[in-house]
Amino acid sequence: MTAITTTNLRINSAEQLLESVSEPASTMLYVSYGKNTPWANDSLPNTASDTIADKNEVWRDVIGGKKVTGNDITLVIKRVDWTTNTVYTQYDDTANNLYGANTQFYVLTSDYNVYKCLYNNNSSN
């Protein structure tokens, strides 16, 4: 039950974010980028924390940013949960209906892993 609630919350949060930046005179959202210097250990970056010093460091490292509007955001793709005994469509980048309503060439597992069907053995499960 927790996974379903968490998933619904994630979807709802994404929809609310899109709605909030799409409305006129809405909440303004900015995305910034920075940190052009290496970490002390690149394979183990610093752990994020909510201290004043860390917040100041983030602002010092900002190189640029962009205001995000409703035209900059889109909900990307429909969710397809993996189920047993299901025939999934073999991925074909030349297909015109790759993202059609009945095309399922990828799945999301209960562990939030995404898999793509590269070959389905002539429409086998």
C-alpha positions in Angstrom: 0.0 0.0 0.0 2.9 2.4 0.7 4.3 2.0 -2.8 0.9 2.9 -4.3 0.5 6.0 -2.1 4.1 7.1 -2.8 3.6 6.6 -6.5 0.4 8.6 -6.5 2.1 11.3 -4.6 5.0 11.5 -7.1 2.6 11.7 -10.0 0.4 14.3 -8.2 3.5 16.3 -7.4 4.7 16.3 -11.0 1.3 17.4 -12.2 1.1 20.1 -9.5 4.5 21.4 -10.5 3.5 21.6 -14.1 0.3 23.3 -13.2 1.9 25.8 -10.9 4.4 27.1 -13.4 1.8 27.1 -16.2 -0.6 29.5 -14.5 -0.3 33.2 -15.2 1.4 35.1 -12.3 2.3 31.7 -10.8 5.0 30.6 -8.5 8.3 31.3 -10.2 10.7 28.4 -10.6 14.4 28.8 -11.5 16.9 26.1 -12.3 20.5 26.8 -11.8 23.7 25.1 -12.6 27.2 25.3 -11.3 30.0 23.5 -9.4 32.6 23.6 -12.1 35.3 22.5 -9.6 35.9 18.8 -8.8 34.9 17.2 -5.5 37.7 16.2 -3.1 36.7 12.6 -4.2 34.6 12.6 -7.4 33.4 9.0 -6.8 32.0 10.1 -3.4 30.6 13.7 -3.6 29.7 15.6 -0.4 26.5 14.7 1.2 23.8 17.4 0.9 22.8 19.1 4.2 20.5 22.0 5.1 23.1 24.1 6.9 23.6 27.8 6.2 27.2 27.1 5.2 26.1 24.5 2.6 23.4 26.9 1.2 26.0 29.6 0.9 28.4 27.2 -0.9 25.7 26.4 -3.4 25.1 30.0 -4.2 28.8 30.7 -4.6 29.1 27.8 -7.1 26.2 28.9 -9.3 27.3 29.8 -12.8 24.0 30.5 -14.4 20.3 29.7 -14.4 17.0 29.9 -16.2 13.5 30.8 -15.3 11.3 27.7 -15.9 7.8 28.3 -17.4 5.0 25.9 -18.4 6.4 25.8 -21.9 9.6 24.3 -20.6 8.1 21.4 -18.7 6.2 18.4 -20.0 5.1 15.1 -18.4 7.2 12.7 -20.4 5.7 9.3 -20.8 2.9 7.1 -19.6 3.6 4.6 -16.9 3.5 0.9 -17.8 3.8 -1.4 -14.8 5.3 -4.8 -15.4 2.9 -7.7 -15.1 3.5 -11.4 -15.7 2.2 -13.2 -18.8 2.0 -10.1 -20.8 3.2 -9.7 -24.4 5.3 -6.5 -24.7 6.0 -4.8 -28.0 9.4 -5.2 -29.4 11.2 -1.8 -29.5 11.5 -0.5 -33.0 12.9 3.0 -33.5 11.5 3.2 -37.1 7.9 2.6 -36.0 5.5 5.5 -36.5 3.4 4.6 -33.5 6.2 3.9 -31.0 4.3 5.8 -28.2 0.8 4.8 -29.3 -1.9 4.0 -26.8 -1.5 0.3 -27.1 2.3 0.2 -27.5 4.1 -1.2 -24.5 7.8 -1.6 -25.1 9.0 -0.6 -21.7 7.9 -1.4 -18.1 8.4 -0.1 -14.6 9.0 -2.8 -11.9 8.0 -2.6 -8.2 11.6 -1.7 -7.5 11.3 1.4 -9.8 13.6 -0.2 -12.4 12.8 0.5 -16.1 13.2 -2.2 -18.7 12.9 -2.0 -22.5 11.8 -5.0 -24.6 14.5 -5.3 -27.3 13.2 -8.7 -28.6 10.0 -10.5 -27.8 10.6 -13.8 -29.6 7.7 -13.4 -32.1 5.2 -12.0 -29.6 6.0 -14.3 -26.7 5.3 -13.4 -23.1 
